[in-house]
């Protein structure tokens, strides 16, 4: 089978390889994605010879100004170049064969043939190669039936899966990632080998594991990958908190829902609404505190009181272990986990302006994502209950818009600051300042006063008088320049 490779980079690589007297092949993901009609801007080239020399000569032929990154220790080189509106990442490596030590996934590398290079590939769908030399340009070399497995939607290793996964245990995560991304099946023999070798994942760094986990999370139906992680025994090893959600306890014939499968349902719902990785992480972790807060009450049945607080506190520990960012992305997930019950409670009860203002104040700019998460959290099989919730959610959304337009509560700061209070009453830092500020904030959120400086100033004077404080100077009104709303 010959492929039509219309990207001029391939011709340039082939012509350069002919001039250097070496063989060159496009391999791996770019070949796989060609057959799947998926976009791919990363091109991997295998050279039966000196891959670094071929990279440098090819870059020179495309554009003498291209900078080539060389990694002599690994025998690889890469560069970026533009073709039309697309920026391509092109990486070159010499054909090689690999052997492994039991305590490391870093191989001992030797020069090899194209066959050696294809033998070391993780899956048949990634072991295909296309010749780039002029006399065989476009010829497909598929020794392990990668095309057949693409047609059948199958993930399979080229060689013995036990050796493949024991040599490089990260390939187990990659198998599940590809199954999740491509909606493929893993061959039963390959899946069994993952189960047998699951413990080998312990030698893989957290960063590598999390890279694959994030790709699973970003796949079209992440639940597919998570179920495979659980089935193969990888989940308890890489993400025990999530694995602990699985199972149903029963007392007096009363059980609770399986929070593992409920969470996956929520995650898939969110995935249909957003590609945002961190919103999906919030879906994954929204009930993570339930195992620790699970209690049985003879009158109430199973309860999980405070699981949102416990779950929010668990986020940092999980992010730290998985080497996820401990910055605003983590704080965003913490916030959504902490607040995820609030809109649901509103939807269950009478939707008051005060409650909606407080929700808007606490959620700030993340209110829309919070509402997306909470609607995804409604997984009841009772259609009447779902319709009622969704109708009330629409009411909550409508009130959020109306109150924000009128009161500007989102991310607001009380119109009277702590410095204002200290200056007006000649106070050092003290608890009375906090009492006055909280009174102003609560009065605005409860709709007792408008969100403006003049009304807040009058409330400050009133509350200060109740606390026995007197202004240091006449302070019936704020500074004229401050009458405008913040």
TAZIFEN-V166527 format. One record per helix or strand. SS is the DSSP state (H for helix, E for strand). FROM is the first residue (numbers start at 1). LEN is the number of residues. If there is no record, write none. Layout:
ss = (SS:SS)
from = (FROM:FROM)
len = (LEN:LEN)
This chain:
ss = (E:H:E:H:E:H:E:E:E:E:E:H:H:E:H:E:H:E:H:H:E:H:H:H:H:H:E:E:H:H:H:E:E:H:H:H:H:H:H:H:H:H)
from = (2:8:23:29:42:51:69:76:86:96:108:114:124:129:134:139:146:154:161:170:185:188:206:222:235:240:250:254:259:277:290:295:301:307:328:342:353:383:418:431:453:480)
len = (1:13:5:8:7:12:3:8:9:4:4:6:3:3:3:3:7:2:7:13:2:16:12:10:4:4:2:2:15:9:4:3:3:15:12:7:24:25:8:15:14:3)
